Every structure is written in C-alpha cells, then in structure tokens.
C-alpha cells in the first residue's frame, strides 16, 4: 500500500522550502507598525537586492499597508504615496532625497532606484504625508533591521577592479599634483628670466605625464568591464 502520510509530509516539506525561498528577502527587512491618522500602518523597509553591495545598482524597498482592525481581513495597501512621500538616503555625512517610484502592478510597494558607491551604514528617512498625516520615519541598517552595504570586493572573482571611491581618490590626487605644478611654474616664472617657451615646454611635459596616467586608469577600467561581459 502507498503510505499517504509519507507523501503528505514530503509534499508539505517541499511547499515549506519553496515558501521560504520566495520570501527569504523579507527576513532582511525591517517591519514597523505606527499609528497614522488613528490607523495602524505597517512599514516594511530594506533593499530590493540583498545583500546590498557598493557600486551595484539597487533600489530602496518600501511596502506600506493599513492594518485591518478585523484580523480576519487582509491589510490594505497604502496607495498614492509616490505623490506625498519621499525618502532621504544618508551615509557618511552625505545624503540624497529620492522620489518614491511605484512598483509595477503592486499597490503599496515603492522602489526608488539608487546605486550605493561606498560600503557602510545607510539610513533611510521617509518623510511627507500618509493619508494627509505628517510622517517622519527613520530606518537605520546598523540597528539590524535590514542589511548595510557591503564591499563588492567580497564577492568579486577572479579580478577586483578599482572601486568608484578609489578612482575618485586617484583623480583627486592628480588634481592636487596639477595645482602643485601650476604653483611651481608660477614661482619659476616670477623668480627667474627663463623664456616663456621653456616654461611652456615644462608645462606640456608635466601635464602630459599626468594625463597619460588618467588615460591608463580609464583604459584599465574599461578593459575589465569588457572582459566581464
């Protein structure tokens, strides 16, 4: 005889594993209930792609529902928040304000795009109004509710391209050196009788070397991206 209970348990286990796989990302989201306009409202906040890595396009993930007073009834999605609510994303003393973007065919689900360029702690502040009531809710990844941004070097293989911060630092160093060269040339011109042509040649040689360095960096980055395709 067929052991029906055995097959029932196997099927139940399969459904459970599948459900966990489909909803796994929700475990890396923060769930918070607040009273807005006399109604219990639940915010679910995190990243669309988790874990989140620096220099990878991602989205802020926000779901807002009005919790039904009757527990047997489903929650009601909070619609229209793309017109009344914004999110401020901040890290390292810098911040940017984004308009909410409604997810396709998902009422109450908002996913504004952003590409975090540095690893570290990120804070989301949602401010504006929900159903005419002013809100100002802050979600900090360091509190453990959702993932902080990790360095892409943790998963890059076999080669690790320079990060956007490393490229920016290199360009800043080059700019500093260019300013130093300008100062030295001005000093030489003021304190000597060298000809203008000599100073011009010195400028060309100095700038040419630095420009070649910048071009080398850009070629290396483009070659790595092309190889990765």
C-alpha positions as CSV (number, residue, x, y, z in Angstrom):
1,X,0.0,0.0,0.0
2,X,1.0,3.6,-0.6
3,X,2.0,5.4,2.6
4,X,-0.2,8.5,2.1
5,X,1.1,10.2,5.3
6,X,4.7,9.9,4.0
7,X,3.9,11.6,0.7
8,X,1.9,14.2,2.5
9,X,4.9,15.1,4.7
10,X,7.2,15.2,1.7
11,X,4.8,17.5,-0.2
12,X,4.4,19.7,2.9
13,X,8.2,20.0,3.3
14,X,8.5,20.9,-0.4
15,X,5.9,23.7,-0.1
16,X,7.6,25.0,3.1
17,X,11.1,25.2,1.5
18,X,9.6,26.9,-1.6
19,X,7.8,29.4,0.5
20,X,10.9,30.2,2.5
21,X,12.8,30.6,-0.8
22,X,10.3,33.1,-2.2
23,X,10.1,35.2,1.0
24,X,13.7,34.9,2.1
25,X,14.5,38.5,1.4
26,X,11.8,39.7,3.8
27,X,13.9,38.4,6.7
28,X,16.4,41.2,5.8
29,X,13.7,43.9,6.0
30,X,12.6,45.9,9.0
31,X,8.9,45.7,9.9
32,X,7.5,48.6,11.9
33,X,3.9,49.4,12.9
34,X,3.0,53.0,13.7
35,X,-0.4,54.7,14.2
36,X,-1.1,57.2,11.4
37,X,-4.4,59.1,11.4
38,X,-5.8,56.7,14.0
39,X,-5.0,53.7,11.9
40,X,-2.2,51.1,12.5
41,X,0.1,51.4,9.5
42,X,3.0,48.9,8.8
43,X,6.2,49.9,7.1
44,X,8.4,47.2,5.6
45,X,11.8,48.6,4.6
46,X,15.0,47.2,3.1
47,X,16.9,46.8,-0.2
48,X,15.3,45.2,-3.2
49,X,18.5,43.3,-3.9
50,X,20.0,41.8,-0.7
51,X,22.7,41.6,0.3
52,X,23.5,45.1,-1.0
53,X,26.9,45.8,-2.5
54,X,28.7,49.0,-3.3
55,X,28.8,50.1,-7.0
56,X,25.9,47.8,-7.8
57,X,22.5,49.3,-8.9
58,X,19.9,48.7,-6.3
59,X,16.5,50.0,-5.1
60,X,15.1,51.1,-1.7
61,X,12.3,48.7,-0.9
62,X,9.3,50.1,0.8
63,X,5.9,48.5,1.4
64,X,3.2,50.3,3.3
65,X,-0.1,48.8,4.3
66,X,-3.0,49.8,6.6
67,X,-3.5,47.0,9.0
68,X,-7.2,45.9,9.2
69,X,-8.9,46.2,12.5
70,X,-10.5,42.8,11.8
71,X,-7.6,40.3,12.0
72,X,-9.5,38.0,9.6
73,X,-9.4,40.7,6.9
74,X,-6.3,41.4,4.8
75,X,-4.3,44.6,5.2
76,X,-5.0,47.4,2.7
77,X,-2.1,48.8,0.6
78,X,-1.3,52.5,1.1
79,X,-1.6,53.9,-2.4
80,X,-0.6,57.2,-3.8
81,X,2.5,57.7,-1.6
82,X,4.6,58.4,-4.7
83,X,2.9,61.8,-4.6
84,X,3.1,62.6,-0.9
85,X,6.2,60.8,0.5
86,X,9.9,61.0,-0.2
87,X,13.0,59.1,1.1
88,X,16.2,60.6,2.2
89,X,19.2,58.2,2.0
90,X,22.2,59.1,4.0
91,X,25.7,57.7,4.8
92,X,29.0,59.1,5.9
93,X,27.6,62.6,6.4
94,X,26.1,62.8,2.9
95,X,22.5,62.5,1.9
96,X,20.3,62.4,-1.2
97,X,16.5,62.7,-1.4
98,X,14.6,60.4,-3.8
99,X,11.1,60.4,-5.1
100,X,9.2,57.2,-4.5
101,X,8.6,55.1,-7.5
102,X,5.6,52.8,-7.6
103,X,6.4,49.2,-8.3
104,X,4.7,47.8,-11.4
105,X,1.2,46.4,-10.6
106,X,2.0,46.3,-6.9
107,X,-0.1,48.8,-4.9
108,X,1.6,50.0,-1.7
109,X,5.0,48.9,-3.0
110,X,7.6,51.6,-3.8
111,X,11.1,51.0,-5.2
112,X,13.2,54.2,-6.0
113,X,16.5,53.4,-7.7
114,X,19.9,54.1,-6.2
115,X,23.5,52.9,-6.6
116,X,25.4,53.0,-3.3
117,X,29.0,53.7,-4.1
118,X,30.6,53.0,-0.7
119,X,30.2,50.2,1.8
120,X,28.9,51.1,5.3
121,X,25.9,52.2,7.3
122,X,22.9,53.6,5.4
123,X,19.9,55.3,6.9
124,X,16.5,55.7,5.2
125,X,14.2,58.5,6.3
126,X,10.7,58.6,4.9
127,X,9.1,62.0,5.3
128,X,5.9,63.6,4.0
129,X,2.4,62.6,4.5
130,X,0.4,59.3,4.5
131,X,-3.3,59.9,4.0
132,X,-2.9,63.5,5.0
133,X,-1.0,62.8,8.2
134,X,2.6,64.0,8.5
135,X,5.2,61.2,9.0
136,X,8.9,61.1,9.6
137,X,10.1,57.5,10.0
138,X,13.8,56.7,10.2
139,X,15.3,53.2,9.4
140,X,18.9,52.6,10.2
141,X,20.6,49.4,8.9
142,X,23.0,49.4,11.8
143,X,20.1,48.6,14.1
144,X,19.9,45.2,12.4
145,X,16.5,45.6,10.7
146,X,18.0,45.3,7.2
147,X,21.3,44.9,5.5
148,X,24.0,47.5,5.5
149,X,26.0,47.9,2.2
150,X,29.0,45.6,1.8
151,X,32.1,46.0,-0.3
152,X,31.8,44.4,-3.8
153,X,35.4,43.1,-3.4
154,X,33.9,40.4,-1.0
155,X,32.4,38.6,-4.0
156,X,34.5,39.8,-7.0
157,X,36.4,37.0,-8.7
158,X,38.9,36.4,-10.2
159,X,39.9,40.1,-10.6
160,X,38.9,43.0,-8.5
161,X,38.5,46.3,-10.4
162,X,39.1,49.6,-8.6
163,X,36.1,50.9,-6.8
164,X,34.5,54.3,-7.7
165,X,36.0,55.7,-4.5
166,X,39.5,54.5,-5.4
167,X,39.1,56.1,-8.9
168,X,37.9,59.3,-7.3
169,X,40.8,59.4,-4.9
170,X,43.3,58.9,-7.7
171,X,41.7,61.7,-9.7
172,X,41.8,64.0,-6.7
173,X,45.5,63.2,-6.2
174,X,46.2,64.1,-9.8
175,X,44.3,67.3,-9.4
176,X,46.4,68.2,-6.4
177,X,49.6,67.5,-8.3
178,X,48.4,69.7,-11.2
179,X,47.8,72.5,-8.8
180,X,51.3,72.0,-7.4
181,X,52.8,72.1,-10.8
182,X,51.0,75.3,-11.6
183,X,52.4,76.8,-8.4
184,X,55.9,75.8,-9.2
185,X,55.8,77.1,-12.7
186,X,54.4,80.4,-11.5
187,X,57.2,80.6,-8.9
188,X,59.9,79.9,-11.5
189,X,58.4,82.5,-13.8
190,X,58.4,85.1,-11.1
191,X,61.9,84.4,-9.8
192,X,63.9,83.8,-13.0
193,X,64.5,85.0,-16.5
194,X,63.6,81.7,-18.2
195,X,61.9,82.2,-21.6
196,X,58.2,81.6,-22.0
197,X,58.9,78.8,-24.4
198,X,60.9,76.9,-21.7
199,X,58.1,77.3,-19.2
200,X,55.6,76.2,-21.9
201,X,57.6,73.0,-22.6
202,X,57.8,72.3,-18.8
203,X,54.0,72.6,-18.6
204,X,53.4,70.3,-21.5
205,X,55.7,67.6,-20.1
206,X,54.2,67.8,-16.7
207,X,50.6,67.8,-17.8
208,X,51.2,65.2,-20.4
209,X,52.5,62.7,-17.9
210,X,49.5,63.2,-15.6
211,X,47.0,62.9,-18.5
212,X,48.7,59.7,-19.6
213,X,48.1,58.4,-16.1
214,X,44.4,59.2,-16.2
215,X,44.0,57.6,-19.6
216,X,45.8,54.5,-18.3
217,X,43.3,54.2,-15.4
218,X,40.3,54.6,-17.7
219,X,41.6,52.0,-20.2
220,X,42.2,49.5,-17.4
221,X,38.6,50.0,-16.0
222,X,37.1,49.7,-19.5
223,X,39.1,46.6,-20.3
224,X,37.9,45.0,-17.1
225,X,34.3,45.8,-17.8
226,X,34.6,44.5,-21.3
227,X,36.2,41.3,-20.1
228,X,33.4,40.7,-17.7
229,X,30.7,40.8,-20.4
